[in-house]
Amino acid sequence: MRMITLLSTLLVSGLFSFAAEPAGYVVKVDSDIIYLDHLAEAAAGREFVLYKEGEELKHPVTGASLGRIEKEIGRGHIKEVLAQYNIGLLESSPADRSAVKPGLRYKLGAGAPQSAPTPPQAAAPATPQSAAQPHAPIWRSPAVSMEAIDVAAGDILGSGKPSIILADERKVQAYPGDGSEWKPVCSYEDKNTAVKILSIDAKDLNGDGRAEVFATHFNSFFNRVETVVLDCKNGAFEKLATLPWATRAFLDETGSWKLAAQQLMDDRNFPYANIYLLEFKNGKYAQSGKSLNRRRMEWAYGFAVAQDPTLGEPFEIFYTGNDSIRVQYKKGTWVSPEAFGQTANRIRWRENPLMFRPRLITTQEKGGLSGLYTISNNAALGGLASPFGIYSSGELHRLKWTGIGLEADWKTEIAGYAAGVAPIASAAPGQPEDLVVAVVGKNSRTSVWKFAP
């Protein structure tokens, strides 16, 4: 009897509650991205549950309110915690998506990082991460109506924060890279029907504090490949220059991003001119005086220069014509048994198919190569559609450097064609802060997926 009396007192006084979890409200819904009002307990990675409040429950003896019945609507996890609100990613929802709307309640679940140190435990034997273990994206953008051919990241606004830049065959659009509303902050469209954009890169080459966008395209009317340099001003990209070269970003042996420039020749037997660095001198963009041509490497798309202190001089890593990754030592080579870097982004040049492949993103530790990130794509129709560049799914791969070659570290599946991968640079050279992949669905819409390295 005393226990019932004590429980009744606690319930009435409010000192005890069956609904102890803090709760908040959904502010905005944008596809799988959920904007939530701020809860102090929120942390990146923590689960949230969307629910609808129903009938109130009352204690049959005391009459005290026990809270309301909660009907679960969906689940997700917090992707980013901001000053005034949180951004979440919806992972499960009802068939009727209209039920997920502003005003819905949410509460936090499991998964919050522990601020206090955990008690010491016996160390478990270290086990290497399986290549099959998935690394889920930490954020996915809403889908946009463009069939992307490439993605890049750079500080085009001079704000100190990178933007995410997408391109399809005609347009270039830049979006906020900080998790804010997914709307273009700068746009460009080439209305010339003879022009097909092939790649984009972002780098502050002219030193004005804002990254220029280098959009390489094929002009079928003049039958030439060239690059337009774009500068973001007042919500639109302005053309600064047109260069007679294809340009592509690559990582050198120090872990620094550089731009390669290469001219395509009107010669079916030797279509590639030498590869040079792109520089900005005396107010103009120009090729450096010394070429970058290395052993067995002809094409500027999909290569990196790396080093291993035990091997001496730097060596090259690049995609081959049959979709392998090749490591070119001073004496000898290593070639991956698996295929990587497949792309639908291609043209035929003097009867030769030219593949405008994704970047190879290398990482470094202790002044030497530690691994790289790359993408692969699976051709539709059981592989029969590969010659036509039609792909049904993709994968992001992390390959680990062993000192003699590369081996699988991990991979994660992508539910769509991976059109390109780009790093969001960190302060430390050789270690990207995040990776973004342009994912094209079967409806020809594109979403950007962000991954933690």
C-alpha positions in Angstrom: 0.0 0.0 0.0 2.8 2.4 0.9 4.5 1.6 -2.6 1.2 2.5 -4.4 0.9 5.7 -2.4 4.5 6.7 -3.1 4.1 6.0 -6.9 0.9 8.0 -7.0 2.6 10.9 -5.3 5.5 10.8 -7.8 3.2 10.7 -10.8 1.0 13.6 -9.6 4.0 15.7 -8.6 5.7 15.1 -12.0 8.9 13.8 -10.5 8.6 10.6 -12.3 7.6 10.2 -16.0 7.3 7.2 -18.4 8.2 9.5 -21.3 11.6 10.7 -20.2 13.1 11.2 -23.7 13.2 14.8 -24.9 11.0 15.4 -27.9 10.9 18.0 -30.7 9.2 18.9 -33.9 9.8 18.3 -37.6 10.3 21.8 -39.3 10.7 20.9 -43.0 10.8 17.7 -45.2 12.8 17.6 -48.4 12.7 14.1 -49.8 14.8 12.0 -47.4 16.3 15.1 -45.7 14.5 16.1 -42.5 15.0 19.4 -40.8 14.3 19.2 -37.0 14.1 21.8 -34.3 17.1 21.8 -32.0 17.4 19.4 -29.1 20.4 19.8 -26.8 20.9 16.0 -26.6 21.2 15.7 -30.4 24.5 14.5 -31.9 25.6 13.4 -35.3 24.9 9.7 -35.7 22.1 9.5 -33.1 18.9 7.9 -34.1 15.6 9.7 -34.2 12.0 8.4 -34.3 9.1 10.2 -36.0 5.8 9.6 -34.3 2.2 10.8 -34.1 0.6 11.4 -30.7 -2.7 9.5 -30.1 -5.0 8.8 -27.2 -3.9 9.9 -23.7 -3.3 7.1 -21.2 -4.4 7.6 -17.5 -3.5 5.5 -14.5 -6.6 3.4 -13.5 -6.0 4.0 -9.7 -4.6 7.6 -9.5 -6.0 9.1 -12.6 -2.6 10.6 -13.3 -1.6 11.1 -17.0 0.9 8.6 -18.3 1.3 10.4 -21.6 -0.1 9.6 -25.0 0.1 6.6 -27.2 2.8 7.1 -29.8 2.4 5.8 -33.3 5.7 5.4 -35.1 5.8 7.0 -38.5 9.5 6.6 -39.5 13.1 6.5 -38.4 16.4 8.1 -39.3 19.6 9.4 -37.9 21.0 12.9 -37.2 23.5 13.9 -39.9 24.5 17.4 -38.8 23.9 19.5 -35.7 23.6 23.2 -36.3 23.1 26.2 -34.0 19.3 26.5 -34.4 18.2 23.2 -36.0 19.4 19.7 -36.8 19.5 17.9 -40.2 18.5 14.3 -40.3 18.3 11.5 -42.9 15.1 9.5 -43.1 15.8 5.8 -43.4 12.4 4.3 -43.1 8.9 5.8 -43.6 5.4 4.7 -44.4 4.1 4.0 -47.9 2.2 7.2 -47.6 5.0 9.8 -47.5 2.5 12.6 -46.9 2.4 11.5 -43.3 6.0 12.8 -42.9 5.4 16.5 -42.7 6.2 19.6 -40.6 4.7 19.5 -37.2 5.3 15.8 -36.7 6.9 15.0 -33.3 10.3 13.3 -33.0 12.4 11.9 -30.2 16.0 10.8 -30.0 16.9 7.2 -29.8 20.1 5.2 -29.5 23.5 6.0 -31.1 24.6 9.2 -29.2 28.3 9.5 -28.7 29.4 9.2 -25.1 31.1 12.3 -23.7 32.4 10.5 -20.6 35.1 7.9 -21.0 33.9 4.3 -20.8 35.4 2.0 -18.1 38.5 0.2 -19.3 37.9 -3.2 -20.7 40.0 -6.1 -21.8 41.4 -5.4 -25.3 39.9 -7.5 -28.0 42.1 -8.8 -30.8 42.3 -6.4 -33.7 40.5 -7.6 -36.8 41.0 -6.0 -40.2 37.9 -4.5 -41.7 36.4 -6.7 -44.3 36.2 -5.5 -47.8 32.5 -6.4 -47.8 31.7 -4.1 -44.8 29.6 -1.2 -46.1 30.4 2.4 -45.3 27.0 4.1 -45.4 26.7 7.7 -46.7 26.6 10.3 -43.9 24.4 12.5 -46.0 22.4 12.4 -49.2 21.1 15.4 -51.1 17.6 15.7 -52.6 17.5 14.5 -56.2 17.8 17.2 -58.9 16.6 17.1 -62.5 19.9 16.6 -64.2 21.8 13.6 -65.4 25.2 14.4 -64.0 28.5 13.6 -65.7 30.8 14.8 -63.0 31.0 16.4 -59.5 33.5 18.7 -57.9 33.9 20.7 -54.7 35.5 24.1 -54.1 35.1 27.4 -52.4 33.6 29.3 -55.3 32.1 32.0 -53.1 35.2 32.9 -51.1 33.3 32.2 -47.9 35.8 29.6 -46.5 33.2 26.9 -47.1 33.2 24.5 -50.1 30.3 24.3 -52.5 29.4 21.1 -54.3 29.3 21.5 -58.1 27.4 19.3 -60.5 27.5 19.2 -64.3 25.5 17.5 -66.9 26.1 17.8 -70.7 24.8 21.3 -70.9 24.7 22.8 -67.4 26.9 23.5 -64.4 25.2 24.1 -61.0 26.7 24.8 -57.6 25.0 23.9 -54.3 25.8 24.7 -50.6 28.2 22.2 -49.1 27.3 22.9 -45.5 24.0 21.0 -45.3 21.8 24.1 -45.8 18.9 24.2 -48.2 19.7 22.4 -51.4 19.3 25.1 -53.9 21.7 26.4 -56.6 24.0 29.2 -55.5 25.5 29.6 -59.0 24.5 28.3 -62.4 25.7 28.2 -66.0 24.2 26.8 -69.2 25.8 26.5 -72.6 22.9 26.8 -75.1 25.1 25.8 -78.0 23.6 22.5 -79.1 27.0 21.4 -80.5 28.6 21.5 -77.0 28.8 18.5 -74.6 30.4 19.1 -71.2 32.8 16.3 -70.3 34.2 17.2 -66.9 34.5 19.8 -64.2 37.1 20.8 -61.6 37.3 23.6 -59.1 40.5 25.3 -58.0 41.6 28.9 -57.1 44.3 29.1 -59.8 44.2 32.9 -60.3 44.6 33.6 -56.5 41.6 35.8 -55.9 40.3 33.8 -53.0 37.5 32.1 -54.9 37.8 28.8 -56.8 37.3 29.0 -60.6 35.3 26.1 -62.2 37.1 24.5 -65.2 34.5 22.9 -67.4 36.0 20.8 -70.3 33.6 20.3 -73.2 33.6 18.8 -76.7 32.4 21.1 -79.5 31.2 18.9 -82.3 30.7 21.8 -84.7 34.4 22.8 -84.6 35.5 19.2 -83.7 37.6 20.2 -80.8 37.9 19.7 -77.0 38.4 22.9 -75.0 37.8 24.2 -71.4 35.8 27.2 -70.3 36.9 28.9 -67.0 33.9 30.0 -65.0 33.8 32.5 -62.1 30.7 32.7 -59.7 29.3 36.2 -59.4 25.9 37.2 -58.2 24.4 33.7 -58.6 25.7 33.1 -62.1 28.9 31.8 -63.6 30.7 34.2 -65.8 33.1 33.0 -68.4 36.7 34.2 -67.7 38.5 32.4 -70.5 38.3 29.6 -73.1 41.3 27.3 -73.2 42.4 25.0 -76.1 43.0 22.1 -73.8 41.2 19.5 -71.7 41.9 20.0 -68.0 41.7 17.6 -65.1 42.6 17.7 -61.4 45.1 15.2 -60.1 47.0 14.5 -56.9 50.8 14.8 -57.0 53.3 12.9 -54.7 53.0 15.6 -52.0 49.2 15.1 -51.7 48.5 18.4 -53.3 45.8 18.9 -56.0 47.1 20.3 -59.3 45.4 20.8 -62.7 46.7 19.0 -65.8 46.2 20.5 -69.3 46.4 18.4 -72.5 45.5 19.1 -76.1 44.0 16.6 -78.3 45.6 16.2 -81.7 44.1 15.8 -85.2 45.9 12.5 -85.6 44.3 9.0 -85.3 47.6 7.3 -84.5 48.8 9.9 -81.9 45.8 11.8 -80.6 47.4 12.8 -77.3 49.7 15.8 -76.9 51.9 16.0 -73.9 50.4 16.6 -70.4 51.4 19.9 -68.7 50.5 21.7 -65.5 48.0 24.4 -65.9 49.2 27.7 -64.4 48.1 31.3 -64.1 50.9 33.7 -65.2 50.8 37.4 -66.1 47.0 37.5 -66.0 46.6 34.4 -68.2 46.0 30.7 -68.0 48.9 28.8 -69.6 50.6 25.4 -69.8 53.8 25.0 -67.8 57.1 24.7 -69.7 57.8 21.1 -68.6 55.6 18.2 -69.5 54.3 15.7 -67.0 54.4 12.7 -69.3 55.4 9.6 -67.4 56.0 6.0 -68.3 53.1 4.3 -70.1 50.7 7.2 -69.1 49.1 9.0 -72.1 45.8 10.4 -70.9 45.2 13.2 -68.3 41.9 11.6 -67.0 42.2 9.3 -64.0 45.8 9.4 -62.8 47.8 10.3 -59.7 51.5 10.6 -58.8 52.5 8.9 -55.5 55.5 8.0 -53.5 56.7 5.3 -51.1 59.9 6.2 -49.2 61.1 2.6 -49.7 60.8 2.9 -53.5 62.7 6.1 -54.1 61.4 8.2 -56.9 57.7 8.9 -57.4 55.5 6.6 -59.4 52.3 6.8 -61.4 48.8 5.3 -60.8 46.3 5.4 -63.5 43.3 3.7 -65.2 44.1 1.6 -68.2 42.1 1.2 -71.4 40.5 -2.0 -70.1 39.3 -0.4 -66.8 42.1 -1.7 -64.6 44.2 0.4 -62.2 47.9 0.3 -63.1 50.8 1.1 -60.7 53.8 2.0 -62.9 57.1 1.5 -61.0 60.5 2.4 -62.4 61.0 -1.2 -63.2 57.8 -3.3 -63.6 54.1 -2.7 -63.0 51.2 -3.9 -60.9 47.7 -4.1 -62.4 44.5 -4.6 -60.5 42.6 -7.9 -61.3 39.3 -6.0 -60.8 37.8 -3.3 -63.0 37.4 0.3 -61.8 36.7 3.8 -63.2 34.0 2.7 -65.7 32.3 5.8 -67.2 29.5 6.7 -69.5 31.3 10.0 -70.1 33.0 9.4 -73.4 33.4 10.7 -77.0 34.9 9.2 -80.2 38.0 11.1 -81.3 39.5 10.3 -84.7 38.0 6.8 -84.4 39.4 6.3 -80.9 37.0 6.1 -77.9 38.1 8.6 -75.2 36.9 7.9 -71.7 36.7 10.9 -69.4 37.2 8.9 -66.2 36.7 9.9 -62.6 39.5 11.1 -60.3 41.8 8.8 -58.4 41.9 10.1 -54.9 45.0 9.0 -53.1 45.7 9.3 -49.3 49.0 9.6 -47.5 50.5 8.6 -44.2 54.1 9.5 -43.0 55.0 11.1 -46.3 54.0 8.1 -48.5 51.0 6.5 -50.2 48.5 4.8 -47.8 45.7 4.0 -50.2 43.2 5.5 -52.6 39.5 5.9 -53.3 37.9 5.0 -56.6 34.5 4.1 -58.0 33.3 1.2 -60.1 30.1 0.7 -62.1 28.2 -2.4 -63.0 26.9 -2.5 -66.6 23.2 -3.2 -67.2 21.8 -6.3 -68.9 24.4 -8.6 -67.2 27.3 -6.6 -68.6 26.1 -6.5 -72.2 25.4 -2.7 -72.0 29.0 -1.9 -71.1 30.1 -0.8 -74.6 27.2 1.7 -74.6 28.0 3.1 -71.2 24.7 2.0 -69.6 25.2 1.1 -65.9 22.7 -0.2 -63.3 24.6 0.3 -60.1 27.9 1.4 -58.6 30.3 1.1 -55.7 32.7 3.3 -53.8 36.0 1.5 -53.1 38.8 2.1 -50.7 42.0 0.3 -51.7 44.9 -0.1 -49.3 48.5 0.3 -50.3 50.6 -2.7 -49.3 54.0 -1.5 -50.5 53.9 -3.7 -53.6 50.3 -3.0 -54.9 46.7 -2.2 -53.8 44.3 -4.5 -52.1 40.6 -4.2 -51.1 40.0 -2.4 -47.8 36.3 -1.7 -48.0 33.5 -0.9 -50.5 30.0 0.3 -50.3 27.2 -0.2 -52.8 25.5 2.7 -54.5 22.0 2.4 -55.8 22.6 4.1 -59.1 25.3 4.9 -61.6 28.3 6.7 -59.9 29.1 9.5 -62.4 32.0 10.9 -60.4 33.8 11.3 -57.1 35.4 14.3 -55.6 37.1 15.2 -52.3 36.1 17.9 -49.9 39.6 19.0 -49.0 40.9 19.2 -45.4 43.6 21.3 -43.9 46.0 18.3 -44.0 47.3 17.4 -47.5 46.7 13.8 -48.5 43.7 13.3 -46.3 40.3 14.4 -47.6 37.7 15.6 -45.0 34.8 13.9 -46.9 34.1 12.4 -50.3 31.1 13.2 -52.5 29.7 11.0 -55.2 27.3 12.0 -57.9 24.7 9.2 -58.1 22.5 9.1 -61.2 19.2 7.1 -60.9 17.3 5.3 -63.6 15.0 8.3 -63.8 18.0 10.4 -64.9 17.9 12.4 -61.7 21.0 13.0 -59.6 21.7 13.0 -55.9 25.0 13.7 -54.2 26.0 11.2 -51.5 28.6 12.3 -48.9 30.9 9.7 -47.3 33.4 9.9 -44.4 36.8 8.6 -45.5 
